[in-house]
Amino acid sequence: MGICCSAGPQLQSRNPPRKRARKPTNLFDIEASHVAGAPQFTVLQKLTNGLLVQEGVIITDKFLFGKELGRGEFGITYLCTDRVTKQVMACKSISKRKLRTAVDVEDVRREVLIMHHLPPHPNIVTLKGVYEDDNAVHLVMELCEGGELFDRIVARGHYNERSAANIARTIVEVVQACHKHGVMHRDLKPENFLFANKHENSPLKAIDFGLSVMFKPGERFSEIVGSPYYMAPEVLKRNYGPEVDVWSAGVMIYILLCGVPPFWAETEQGVANAILRGVVDFSRDPWPRVSEGAKSLVRKMLESDPKRRFTAQQVLEHPWLQNFKRAPEVPLGEVVRSRLKHFSAMNKLKKKALRVIAELISGEEVEGLKAMFNMMDTNKNGVLTFEEFKTGLRKLGSHLAEHEIRQLMDVGDVDKKGTLDYGKFAALTLQLQKVNNDEYLHKAFSYFDRDGNGFIDMNELKLALSDDVGPNDQNVIFDIMKEVDTDKDGRISYDEFTKMMQAGIDWRKVSRHYSRERLNSLSDKLVKEGTLRVQDNDLRR
């Protein structure tokens, strides 16, 4: 959900901004959307189950908007204050111009429905209201301003197994609450948990349900989603159920206890292979000091066979969590805090780079795709056949072989109808132009390389990440440099930057379409290599 507290620009007044030459429209900005020509469609009109969507409300009449709190593929989260009650909350505004396909619209609908469906829970962020206008869908929810999970642990200066057990219990209680009400989260990870406030006893809240789905007992899913480090083996096998959330929670608890993920490698494929092998290391520091109860629970949660894996209820009934107040208070050691600090810092660097790439997709380019589609659609029936797609690419100067064009068509044709509608065409084209193009990694690199000398130095890194790690946290910046600068020359080259971007990346922050296709391609590659076997009767959901 992206409800964090990094600094950001203030929302402009409701007067239309003056036009500036050559400056692309900011598709996320609430005010700019009023003058940009809003898309005319309704996202939430068919939602039921008692969900009250307030349409026609001018959101800035009801709320005073403040600083930007977070940014995602489809929208921006702002600090907002109710003009009447003065209650301070967070508002996630999802730009309709960013919803390019029916899948995008359905993702938003599902997220809203699930947040409304879940009953109040002390550890799940509360949805306060939903508003829709011509420009955007606005989700107003409680504000979580206490910071990310790992950042709080690092800042405390003391950390022991009892603290880890307390956090672990909260995480699993969220999983249990979701499963009890037929919701599979599918993207449990530390970044999706924030503290409600800065008090020492602040509750921890689950904040992001963007990949969650409703499920029925026995129902199986095959869509590969999630973040690489936390993905269960059966997700890669495309045949899974709610047990995947217990696995992800187990990965989080493992990290809480030792500071590093149980399955790690330098590439996504390496991470996937480690997950499929399922070998969990309990030998390195600090595991010899960790209680047998903690280790036995992690083993049960990271059981490769989902039928033998603990349920959320069984996890909560395990003695280590039942007696969490009596868990050892022996410090886990400075090494764990240091690892957590490093792990959190590296995530911030990767997220910043992904955010830069995502913002390179400008409004003009999205509009230009429509003209390109219309040029290719020679019979004007609203879909492209293979021949139309091939002829159109030829007109644009493409030298791809016919079999390569066929492969492109197959990637874009997600519902296997043999044609591309505009939504599928736009998603495919943006993937090819942006995420899979070295040019845009170079542009992301250039964001950090302020002086353009081909390297990122300590000062440039500190400047670029000041909003994310704090302007004075020199140790975090040093840790990032130490990790990424593999040749130890005191600066980050482009090759070192791209290598850093290869492992553990949540590509959904750039494009959900690309993320889904990338993970599917990874699974296909593992099948071809014989590393992974996918059952013939797997559902394609």
C-alpha positions as CSV (number, residue, x, y, z in Angstrom):
1,M,0.0,0.0,0.0
2,G,3.0,2.2,0.4
3,I,1.9,4.1,3.5
4,C,5.2,5.2,4.8
5,C,6.6,8.5,5.9
6,S,9.2,9.7,3.5
7,A,9.2,13.3,2.7
8,G,7.4,14.5,-0.5
9,P,6.0,17.5,-2.3
10,Q,2.9,19.2,-1.0
11,L,-0.3,18.8,-3.0
12,Q,-1.1,21.9,-5.1
13,S,-4.2,24.1,-4.6
14,R,-7.3,23.2,-6.5
15,N,-6.7,25.9,-9.1
16,P,-5.5,24.4,-12.4
17,P,-1.7,24.6,-12.6
18,R,-0.2,26.8,-15.3
19,K,1.2,24.9,-18.3
20,R,4.9,24.7,-18.7
21,A,6.6,23.9,-21.9
22,R,7.8,20.4,-22.5
23,K,6.9,19.2,-19.0
24,P,5.0,15.9,-19.2
25,T,1.8,15.7,-17.2
26,N,2.2,14.0,-13.8
27,L,-0.4,11.3,-14.1
28,F,-0.4,10.7,-10.4
29,D,-1.2,14.3,-9.4
30,I,-4.7,14.9,-8.3
31,E,-4.9,18.5,-9.4
32,A,-3.1,18.1,-12.7
33,S,-5.6,15.3,-13.7
34,H,-8.4,17.9,-13.8
35,V,-6.8,19.6,-16.7
36,A,-5.4,16.6,-18.5
37,G,-8.6,15.2,-19.9
38,A,-9.8,12.5,-17.6
39,P,-10.7,9.0,-18.8
40,Q,-14.4,8.3,-18.7
41,F,-15.0,5.0,-17.0
42,T,-16.0,3.8,-13.5
43,V,-13.8,1.3,-11.6
44,L,-16.0,0.5,-8.6
45,Q,-19.6,0.8,-9.9
46,K,-20.5,-2.9,-9.6
47,L,-19.0,-3.5,-6.2
48,T,-21.5,-4.9,-3.6
49,N,-21.3,-6.5,-0.2
50,G,-22.4,-3.2,1.5
51,L,-19.4,-1.2,0.3
52,L,-20.3,2.4,0.1
53,V,-18.3,4.2,-2.7
54,Q,-18.8,7.9,-2.6
55,E,-19.0,9.1,-6.2
56,G,-19.0,12.7,-7.4
57,V,-17.3,14.0,-4.3
58,I,-14.4,16.4,-4.9
59,I,-11.8,14.8,-2.7
60,T,-10.0,18.1,-2.0
61,D,-13.2,19.6,-0.7
62,K,-13.4,16.8,2.0
63,F,-9.7,16.5,2.8
64,L,-6.8,18.8,3.1
65,F,-3.8,17.1,1.4
66,G,-0.3,17.2,2.7
67,K,3.0,15.6,1.9
68,E,3.6,12.6,-0.3
69,L,4.0,9.4,1.8
70,G,4.6,6.8,-0.8
71,R,4.4,6.0,-4.5
72,G,3.5,2.9,-6.5
73,E,2.8,1.9,-10.1
74,F,-0.7,3.3,-10.2
75,G,-0.8,6.1,-7.7
76,I,0.5,8.1,-4.8
77,T,-0.3,8.0,-1.1
78,Y,-0.6,11.4,0.6
79,L,-1.1,12.6,4.1
80,C,-4.6,13.9,4.4
81,T,-6.7,15.6,7.1
82,D,-10.5,15.5,7.3
83,R,-11.6,19.2,7.0
84,V,-14.4,18.7,9.5
85,T,-13.1,16.2,12.1
86,K,-9.5,17.1,11.7
87,Q,-8.6,13.4,11.8
88,V,-5.2,12.8,10.1
89,M,-5.2,9.8,7.7
90,A,-3.5,8.5,4.5
91,C,-5.1,8.7,1.1
92,K,-4.0,6.4,-1.7
93,S,-5.1,8.0,-5.0
94,I,-5.0,5.6,-7.9
95,S,-4.9,7.4,-11.3
96,K,-7.3,6.0,-13.8
97,R,-4.8,7.0,-16.6
98,K,-2.5,4.4,-15.1
99,L,-5.1,1.6,-15.3
100,R,-4.3,0.6,-18.8
101,T,-5.9,-2.9,-18.9
102,A,-8.9,-4.7,-17.6
103,V,-6.5,-6.6,-15.3
104,D,-5.4,-3.3,-13.8
105,V,-9.0,-2.3,-13.1
106,E,-9.7,-5.7,-11.6
107,D,-6.7,-5.5,-9.3
108,V,-7.9,-2.3,-7.9
109,R,-11.5,-3.6,-7.5
110,R,-10.2,-6.7,-5.7
111,E,-8.0,-4.8,-3.3
112,V,-10.8,-2.5,-2.3
113,L,-13.3,-5.4,-1.8
114,I,-10.8,-7.4,0.3
115,M,-10.0,-4.5,2.5
116,H,-13.7,-3.9,3.0
117,H,-14.4,-7.6,3.5
118,L,-11.8,-8.1,6.3
119,P,-13.3,-7.2,9.7
120,P,-11.6,-4.7,12.0
121,H,-8.3,-6.2,13.4
122,P,-5.7,-4.5,15.6
123,N,-2.9,-5.5,13.2
124,I,-4.5,-4.7,9.8
125,V,-4.8,-1.2,8.5
126,T,-8.3,0.1,8.5
127,L,-10.0,1.4,5.3
128,K,-11.9,4.5,6.3
129,G,-13.6,5.4,3.0
130,V,-13.6,5.0,-0.7
131,Y,-14.1,7.8,-3.2
132,E,-14.2,7.8,-7.0
133,D,-14.2,10.7,-9.4
134,D,-13.5,11.0,-13.1
135,N,-9.7,11.0,-12.5
136,A,-9.0,8.5,-9.7
137,V,-10.1,6.1,-7.1
138,H,-9.2,7.3,-3.6
139,L,-8.7,4.9,-0.7
140,V,-8.7,6.8,2.6
141,M,-7.2,4.7,5.5
142,E,-5.7,5.0,8.9
143,L,-2.2,6.5,8.9
144,C,0.7,4.4,9.9
145,E,3.6,6.7,10.8
146,G,5.8,4.5,13.0
147,G,8.1,3.3,10.3
148,E,9.0,-0.1,8.7
149,L,9.4,-3.2,10.8
150,F,13.2,-3.7,10.3
151,D,13.9,0.0,10.8
152,R,12.3,0.0,14.2
153,I,14.3,-3.1,15.3
154,V,17.5,-1.4,14.2
155,A,16.7,1.9,15.9
156,R,15.9,0.3,19.3
157,G,19.5,-0.7,19.9
158,H,18.5,-3.9,21.7
159,Y,17.0,-7.0,20.2
160,N,16.5,-10.5,21.6
161,E,14.5,-13.7,20.8
162,R,11.6,-12.6,23.0
163,S,11.2,-9.5,20.8
164,A,11.3,-11.6,17.7
165,A,8.7,-14.0,19.1
166,N,6.4,-11.1,19.9
167,I,6.6,-9.7,16.3
168,A,6.3,-13.3,14.9
169,R,3.0,-13.8,16.8
170,T,1.6,-10.6,15.3
171,I,2.5,-11.6,11.8
172,V,0.9,-15.0,12.1
173,E,-2.2,-13.5,13.7
174,V,-2.7,-11.4,10.6
175,V,-2.3,-14.6,8.4
176,Q,-4.9,-16.4,10.6
177,A,-7.3,-13.5,10.4
178,C,-7.0,-13.4,6.6
179,H,-7.5,-17.2,6.2
180,K,-10.4,-17.3,8.6
181,H,-12.2,-14.9,6.3
182,G,-11.2,-16.5,3.0
183,V,-8.4,-14.2,2.1
184,M,-5.0,-15.3,0.8
185,H,-2.5,-12.4,1.1
186,R,0.2,-13.7,-1.3
187,D,2.7,-11.0,-0.7
188,L,3.7,-11.1,3.0
189,K,7.1,-9.4,3.5
190,P,8.6,-7.0,6.0
191,E,7.9,-3.9,3.8
192,N,4.2,-4.6,4.0
193,F,4.2,-4.1,7.8
194,L,4.3,-0.7,9.4
195,F,4.0,0.5,13.0
196,A,1.0,2.6,13.7
197,N,2.9,5.3,15.5
198,K,6.4,6.0,17.1
199,H,5.5,4.9,20.6
200,E,7.4,1.9,22.0
201,N,4.3,-0.2,22.3
202,S,2.8,0.8,18.9
203,P,0.8,-2.0,17.2
204,L,2.3,-3.4,14.0
205,K,-0.1,-3.2,10.9
206,A,-0.3,-5.1,7.7
207,I,-0.8,-2.5,5.0
208,D,-0.8,-3.9,1.4
209,F,-3.5,-6.2,0.0
210,G,-2.7,-5.5,-3.7
211,L,-2.0,-9.1,-4.6
212,S,-4.5,-10.7,-2.2
213,V,-7.4,-12.9,-3.4
214,M,-10.5,-14.5,-2.0
215,F,-10.3,-18.3,-1.9
216,K,-12.6,-21.2,-1.1
217,P,-11.5,-24.4,0.8
218,G,-9.7,-26.7,-1.6
219,E,-9.4,-24.0,-4.3
220,R,-6.0,-24.0,-6.1
221,F,-4.3,-21.1,-7.9
222,S,-1.5,-20.9,-10.5
223,E,-0.8,-17.2,-11.1
224,I,2.8,-16.6,-10.0
225,V,2.9,-13.5,-7.8
226,G,4.8,-12.3,-4.8
227,S,8.3,-11.3,-4.1
228,P,11.2,-13.7,-4.8
229,Y,12.7,-14.1,-1.3
230,Y,9.3,-14.9,0.2
231,M,7.8,-17.1,-2.5
232,A,6.8,-20.7,-1.6
233,P,7.9,-23.6,-3.8
234,E,4.4,-24.4,-4.8
235,V,3.9,-20.9,-6.2
236,L,6.8,-21.6,-8.7
237,K,5.0,-24.9,-9.4
238,R,1.8,-23.0,-10.2
239,N,-0.4,-25.0,-7.9
240,Y,-1.0,-23.5,-4.5
241,G,-3.4,-22.4,-1.8
242,P,-3.3,-20.4,1.4
243,E,-0.4,-22.4,2.8
244,V,1.9,-20.0,0.9
245,D,1.2,-17.3,3.4
246,V,2.5,-19.5,6.2
247,W,5.7,-20.1,4.2
248,S,6.2,-16.4,3.7
249,A,5.6,-15.7,7.4
250,G,8.2,-18.4,8.1
251,V,10.7,-16.6,5.9
252,M,10.0,-13.4,7.8
253,I,10.5,-15.1,11.1
254,Y,13.8,-16.7,9.9
255,I,15.0,-13.2,9.0
256,L,13.9,-11.8,12.3
257,L,16.0,-14.3,14.1
258,C,19.2,-14.2,12.1
259,G,19.0,-11.1,9.8
260,V,19.3,-12.8,6.4
261,P,16.8,-14.7,4.1
262,P,16.9,-18.5,4.3
263,F,17.0,-18.7,0.5
264,W,19.4,-16.3,-1.2
265,A,21.3,-16.1,-4.4
266,E,22.6,-13.4,-6.8
267,T,19.9,-13.9,-9.4
268,E,16.2,-14.6,-9.4
269,Q,16.8,-18.0,-10.9
270,G,19.3,-18.8,-8.1
271,V,16.8,-17.7,-5.5
272,A,14.1,-19.9,-7.1
273,N,16.5,-22.9,-7.2
274,A,17.3,-22.4,-3.5
275,I,13.6,-22.3,-2.6
276,L,13.0,-25.5,-4.6
277,R,15.9,-27.3,-2.8
278,G,14.4,-26.2,0.5
279,V,17.6,-26.6,2.5
280,V,17.4,-24.3,5.6
281,D,20.6,-23.4,7.3
282,F,20.6,-23.3,11.1
283,S,24.3,-23.5,11.7
284,R,25.7,-20.0,11.2
285,D,25.6,-17.3,13.9
286,P,23.4,-16.6,15.8
287,W,21.5,-19.9,15.3
288,P,23.5,-21.8,18.0
289,R,22.2,-19.3,20.5
290,V,18.6,-19.5,19.3
291,S,16.2,-21.8,21.2
292,E,15.2,-25.2,19.8
293,G,11.6,-24.1,20.1
294,A,12.1,-21.2,17.6
295,K,14.0,-23.4,15.2
296,S,11.4,-26.2,15.3
297,L,8.7,-23.7,14.5
298,V,10.6,-22.2,11.5
299,R,11.2,-25.8,10.2
300,K,7.4,-26.5,10.3
301,M,6.6,-23.2,8.5
302,L,9.3,-23.8,5.8
303,E,8.2,-27.3,5.1
304,S,8.4,-27.8,1.3
305,D,5.3,-30.0,1.2
306,P,2.3,-27.7,1.8
307,K,0.3,-30.7,3.0
308,R,2.8,-31.2,5.9
309,R,3.3,-27.5,6.6
310,F,1.7,-26.0,9.7
311,T,-1.5,-24.0,9.3
312,A,-1.6,-20.5,10.8
313,Q,-3.6,-21.9,13.7
314,Q,-1.0,-24.6,14.4
315,V,1.7,-22.0,14.3
316,L,0.0,-19.9,16.9
317,E,-0.5,-23.1,19.1
318,H,3.2,-23.9,19.0
319,P,4.9,-23.6,22.4
320,W,7.4,-20.9,21.2
321,L,4.5,-18.5,20.4
322,Q,2.2,-19.7,23.1
323,N,4.9,-18.9,25.7
324,F,6.4,-15.9,23.8
325,K,6.6,-13.8,26.9
326,R,8.9,-16.4,28.4
327,A,11.1,-16.7,25.3
328,P,14.8,-16.1,26.0
329,E,15.9,-12.5,26.5
330,V,19.5,-13.3,25.5
331,P,20.5,-10.8,22.9
332,L,20.7,-12.2,19.4
333,G,23.8,-10.2,18.9
334,E,24.9,-7.1,17.0
335,V,25.4,-9.2,13.9
336,V,21.6,-9.7,13.6
337,R,20.8,-6.0,14.0
338,S,23.6,-5.2,11.5
339,R,22.2,-7.7,9.0
340,L,18.7,-6.3,9.3
341,K,19.9,-2.8,8.9
342,H,21.8,-3.8,5.7
343,F,18.9,-5.9,4.4
344,S,16.5,-2.9,4.9
345,A,18.9,-0.4,3.3
346,M,19.4,-2.5,0.2
347,N,15.7,-2.9,-0.2
348,K,15.4,0.9,-0.1
349,L,18.1,1.4,-2.8
350,K,16.3,-1.1,-5.1
351,K,12.9,0.4,-4.5
352,K,14.3,3.9,-5.3
353,A,15.8,2.6,-8.6
354,L,12.5,0.9,-9.5
355,R,10.5,4.1,-8.7
356,V,12.8,6.0,-11.1
357,I,12.2,3.4,-13.9
358,A,8.4,3.5,-13.3
359,E,8.3,7.3,-13.6
360,L,10.0,7.2,-17.0
361,I,6.6,6.0,-18.4
362,S,5.2,9.4,-19.2
363,G,1.7,10.5,-20.2
364,E,2.7,11.3,-23.7
365,E,4.1,7.8,-24.3
366,V,0.9,6.2,-23.0
367,E,-1.2,8.4,-25.3
368,G,1.1,7.6,-28.2
369,L,0.4,3.9,-27.8
370,K,-3.2,4.5,-28.8
371,A,-2.2,6.0,-32.2
372,M,0.2,3.1,-32.8
373,F,-2.5,0.6,-32.0
374,N,-5.0,2.3,-34.4
375,M,-2.4,2.3,-37.2
376,M,-1.9,-1.4,-36.8
377,D,-5.7,-2.2,-36.5
378,T,-6.4,-2.0,-40.2
379,N,-9.9,-3.4,-40.1
380,K,-10.8,-1.2,-37.1
381,N,-12.4,-4.0,-35.1
382,G,-10.6,-3.1,-31.9
383,V,-8.2,-6.1,-31.9
384,L,-5.0,-7.0,-33.6
385,T,-4.6,-10.3,-35.4
386,F,-1.1,-11.8,-35.8
387,E,-0.9,-10.5,-39.4
388,E,-1.9,-7.0,-38.4
389,F,0.6,-7.1,-35.5
390,K,3.4,-8.3,-37.8
391,T,2.6,-5.8,-40.6
392,G,2.4,-3.0,-38.1
393,L,5.8,-3.9,-36.6
394,R,7.3,-3.9,-40.1
395,K,6.0,-0.4,-40.8
396,L,7.6,0.8,-37.6
397,G,11.0,-0.5,-38.8
398,S,11.2,-3.8,-36.8
399,H,13.6,-6.4,-38.1
400,L,12.3,-9.2,-35.8
401,A,12.0,-12.6,-37.4
402,E,8.4,-14.0,-37.8
403,H,9.0,-16.6,-35.0
404,E,10.1,-13.8,-32.7
405,I,7.0,-11.8,-33.5
406,R,4.9,-14.9,-32.8
407,Q,6.6,-15.2,-29.4
408,L,5.8,-11.6,-28.6
409,M,2.2,-12.2,-29.6
410,D,2.0,-15.2,-27.3
411,V,3.4,-13.2,-24.4
412,G,0.9,-10.4,-24.9
413,D,-2.1,-12.7,-25.6
414,V,-2.6,-13.7,-21.9
415,D,-6.1,-15.1,-22.4
416,K,-5.1,-17.0,-25.6
417,K,-7.7,-15.6,-27.9
418,G,-5.3,-15.2,-30.7
419,T,-5.6,-11.5,-30.8
420,L,-4.4,-8.4,-28.9
421,D,-6.8,-5.8,-27.7
422,Y,-5.5,-2.3,-26.8
423,G,-5.0,-3.2,-23.2
424,K,-2.8,-6.2,-23.9
425,F,-1.0,-4.3,-26.7
426,A,-0.2,-1.4,-24.3
427,A,1.0,-3.7,-21.5
428,L,3.3,-5.6,-23.9
429,T,4.7,-2.5,-25.6
430,L,5.5,-0.8,-22.3
431,Q,7.2,-3.9,-21.0
432,L,9.4,-4.0,-24.1
433,Q,10.1,-0.3,-24.2
434,K,10.8,0.3,-20.5
435,V,11.6,-2.5,-18.2
436,N,13.4,-4.8,-20.5
437,N,15.5,-2.1,-22.1
438,D,19.0,-1.3,-20.9
439,E,18.3,2.4,-21.8
440,Y,16.0,2.7,-18.8
441,L,18.4,1.0,-16.4
442,H,21.0,3.5,-17.6
443,K,18.5,6.3,-16.9
444,A,17.9,4.9,-13.4
445,F,21.6,4.8,-12.9
446,S,21.9,8.4,-14.1
447,Y,19.5,9.4,-11.4
448,F,22.1,8.5,-8.8
449,D,25.1,9.5,-10.8
450,R,24.5,13.3,-10.5
451,D,27.8,14.5,-11.9
452,G,27.6,12.1,-14.9
453,N,31.0,10.6,-14.5
454,G,29.8,7.0,-14.9
455,F,30.0,6.2,-11.2
456,I,27.9,6.6,-8.0
457,D,30.0,7.9,-5.1
458,M,29.1,8.1,-1.4
459,N,27.8,11.6,-1.6
460,E,25.6,10.9,-4.5
461,L,24.2,7.8,-2.8
462,K,23.6,9.8,0.4
463,L,21.8,12.6,-1.6
464,A,19.6,10.2,-3.6
465,L,18.5,8.2,-0.5
466,S,18.1,11.0,2.0
467,D,14.3,10.7,2.0
468,D,14.5,6.9,2.4
469,V,17.2,6.3,5.0
470,G,17.5,9.7,6.6
471,P,20.0,12.4,5.7
472,N,22.4,11.6,8.5
473,D,22.6,7.9,8.5
474,Q,26.1,7.5,7.2
475,N,26.4,3.9,8.3
476,V,23.4,2.8,6.1
477,I,25.0,4.5,3.1
478,F,28.3,2.9,3.9
479,D,26.7,-0.6,4.2
480,I,25.1,-0.2,0.8
481,M,28.3,1.0,-0.8
482,K,30.2,-1.9,0.8
483,E,27.7,-4.4,-0.6
484,V,27.3,-3.1,-4.2
485,D,30.9,-1.9,-4.8
486,T,32.3,-5.4,-5.5
487,D,35.7,-4.2,-6.8
488,K,36.2,-2.0,-3.7
489,D,37.2,1.1,-5.5
490,G,34.9,3.3,-3.3
491,R,32.2,3.9,-6.0
492,I,29.5,2.0,-7.8
493,S,29.9,1.4,-11.6
494,Y,27.0,0.7,-14.0
495,D,27.9,-3.0,-14.1
496,E,27.8,-3.2,-10.3
497,F,24.5,-1.4,-10.3
498,T,22.8,-3.8,-12.8
499,K,24.2,-6.8,-10.9
500,M,22.6,-5.5,-7.7
501,M,19.3,-5.1,-9.6
502,Q,19.2,-8.8,-10.6
503,A,18.4,-10.5,-7.3
504,G,15.4,-10.2,-5.0
505,I,13.6,-7.4,-7.0
506,D,9.9,-6.9,-6.7
507,W,9.3,-5.8,-10.4
508,R,5.6,-5.2,-9.5
509,K,6.8,-1.7,-8.3
510,V,7.5,-0.9,-12.0
511,S,4.8,-2.9,-13.8
512,R,2.4,-5.6,-12.5
513,H,2.2,-6.9,-16.1
514,Y,6.0,-7.2,-16.4
515,S,6.3,-8.8,-13.0
516,R,3.7,-11.5,-13.8
517,E,5.3,-12.2,-17.2
518,R,8.8,-12.2,-15.7
519,L,7.9,-14.7,-13.0
520,N,6.0,-16.9,-15.5
521,S,9.1,-16.9,-17.7
522,L,11.3,-17.9,-14.7
523,S,9.0,-20.8,-14.0
524,D,9.0,-21.9,-17.6
525,K,12.8,-21.8,-17.7
526,L,13.0,-24.0,-14.6
527,V,10.6,-26.5,-16.2
528,K,12.7,-26.6,-19.4
529,E,15.9,-27.2,-17.4
530,G,14.2,-30.0,-15.5
531,T,14.6,-28.2,-12.1
532,L,10.8,-27.9,-11.7
533,R,7.9,-30.1,-12.6
534,V,4.5,-28.5,-13.1
535,Q,1.4,-30.8,-13.0
536,D,-0.5,-31.0,-16.3
537,N,-3.8,-30.3,-14.5
538,D,-2.6,-27.0,-13.0
539,L,-5.2,-24.3,-13.2
540,R,-4.3,-21.2,-15.2
541,R,-5.8,-18.6,-13.0
